[in-house]
């Protein structure tokens, strides 16, 4: 019987098909902003990861930049970090969309909403967050709100101390301390503590909060820090203004804060936790014990602050649950910087021609260390007697 037909073993034509040609080499599109290699389409245009992140941060934080030239700086792979103003303008010119940033943020929130579980802000915690955030914002304007200005004073090289910069820095630091006292008085429950405990807490945390605040105004592209009046100093100028050997440590800490992307609310809550520290786990994190008249009352004030920061940070970044413990660990780093800052204040007394400004001296120096070292001026006065109901004002010097 006839057999069914089947194709030859080698294929229909008896031979193997020719090999397919190699794929064409991949062509990487350039970033429309800086001409670096693009990683895809972001916010409407082809862009690299660097320009994508820069544009997103600028829009989300409502950043306001200043060009120190003629607003026409060249933006390329090498120069893109030199002028944030012109870089942002270039982003808009090539078609990056503000609305795309907002839509992307809303999309992420929608995708992770179901993962929040029980991390809800109770009405009480929501009110606490609102009050702390407002207290912070009203006593510490954000970088985008400031009209930045610079000075050429001792900008070229490090010197032991530039007296002109020191005078300006000490004036601004005094104002900052007053604002920190005002911030403390606005925190729920703080003025209900005894006067002695209020002053103890302020003296213990003032330098921590001062350092945290100035480090949140760090601009990595220019390696500068900006004070509340807009004065912007380079690393060299910060050294010469009085920071001295503390300078690089402070700038390193500022750089470590950047990945956390703290907003005003988180900075305010972290500042409040630094201030209202009564014992327990936070005492271990700070690395020392304070003698308080009402430690349990202070702890009861701090517990909702910790919970508020935990829930707020979790809801703001549901995909990064490690952010909250990372923030708390920064308190340990701040304490180390503050300790060295107190030591630096002692050596500064031998470098400046006159006495230390009174409020800085009283708030930032450890009285025991100050009196052991000796020097100009009488010893610090004792804390005033406790008073349950009267709010504190800025501590006064003799």
Buried (B, 14 or more C-beta within 10 A) or exposed (E): EEEEEEEEEEEEEEEEEEEEEEEEEEEEEBBBBBBBEBBEEBBBBBBBBBBBEBBBEBBBBEBBBBBEEEEEBEBEBEEBBBBBBBBBBBBEEBBBBBEBBEEBEEEEEEEEEEEEEEBEBEEEBBEBBEBBBBBBBEBBBBBEEBEBEBBEBBBEEBEEBBBEBBBBBBBBBBBBBBBBBBBBBBBBBBBBBBBBBBBBBBBBBBBBBBBBBBBBBBBEEBBBBBBBBBBBBBBBBBBBBBBBEBBEBBBEBBEBBEEBBBBBBBBBBBBBBBBBBBBBEBBEBBEEEBEBEBBEBBBEBBBBBBBBBBBBBBBBBBEEEEBBEEBBEBBEBBBEBBBBBBBBBBEBBEEBEEEBBBBBBBBBBBBEEBEEEEEEEEEBEEBEEBEEEEEBEBBEBE
